[in-house]
Amino acid sequence: MKVFLSLPERTGALCMAYGSPDGEGGIEPYYTHIRGGRPPSAEALAELRDRYRAVGGSPLTAITRAQARALAERLEMPVFAGMKHAPPFIADAAAEARAAGIERLVGLPLAPHYAEMSLGAYFAALRQAWDGQLIQVRGFHDHPAFIAAVRTIVEEALTGFEAERIFFTAHSLPARIETAGDRYRERLLESCRLVAAGSQLPEWEFAFQSASHTGEPWLGPDLLEALAHAGARRALVCPIGFVADHLEILYDIDVEAMAFARQRGMELRRTQSFNARPEFIDALAAVVRGALGAPVFLGAGPLHGPRAVLDQAHDHPDEHRRAREVEELRDDQASGPDRR
């Protein structure tokens, strides 16, 4: 039985994602926006077009909108969708929320693992466009509902496939983030350990993927390097840092990594992306409700969301105390029996 407390009125959520180009004609303006207004070179643009053609384009914006619609239905409250680099932009979604009468907004990047370099920019864009109350969800990498959802897709992929090794992956970032003290890698590894702790998995390891060629070191090891040294005949890739199909999944794994594995006599498969799967939408709903301080009951016992930051904390002195209490309750439950 599922029981939910009602949410505050005039409250909404804004799902934020990277965005994707609108057809082949949108590739150049999309990457020009990513590059801060500097158009890509003709050579780089041709390579990008070839990649998008190989997978029939990126469905990320459409999937993000579908995730927002499903989350709105699940939460029974308004949910909006905004992109970092493509229409509808984050500012467009914030304006839509304001026009709908929303006063308190939950900013929810659709990425489980917080890194200031990547997700911090989402919140910067949102703060510029939103002057109401703002709750920032800075990742949900260790939320029990997210971990349970990952276990589900891993177990599905392993049904009838005896993988000798699992590769968990996420998008690489410039290595200097670790010098600056960002715990991105630690958050990723914690997710992997939590998934493995509740399952009987083959041996696993973590690798980064999709590094850009910017002339500076990026986080490694890279997935292709890891595959080359794996010594496995059958392996499974679980892109735990991604929650939807897009170029990094459909090309970097399904085309590039798969071809790389075949050349080495390895059968490589990957887990299905969450997209708008019900268990992932349930996890997002639990995250949002937890951020708002509402207990969430899923199955046998309550789950609570990750720590959230309220920009107007001085107007709500109990917010940080409540967040600490939620974390303590979640930690207590995480040490108990598996509630998949």
GIHU-V186422 format. One line per field, one symbol per residue. phi: phi as a letter, one per 20 degrees, with the letter a starting at -180 (. if undefined). Layout:
BEGIN
phi: ???
END
This chain:
BEGIN
phi: .dccffeffldbccedcfnbfemffefffffffgemneffffffffffffffffdmndegffffffffffffffelbfcdccdfcbfffgfffffffffenfdcceecfebfdfcffefgffffffffdcdefcddeenbfdfgffffffgffffffefmcefebddecbffcgfffffenfegffffffggfffffdbddfgcbdbebmfeedncfdfcfegfffffdfmdecbcddffedcbfagfefdfefdffffgfgfdmdedccffffldggfffffffffffffenegcdcmeafcceffddegeffecfeffffffffffffffffeeffdf
END
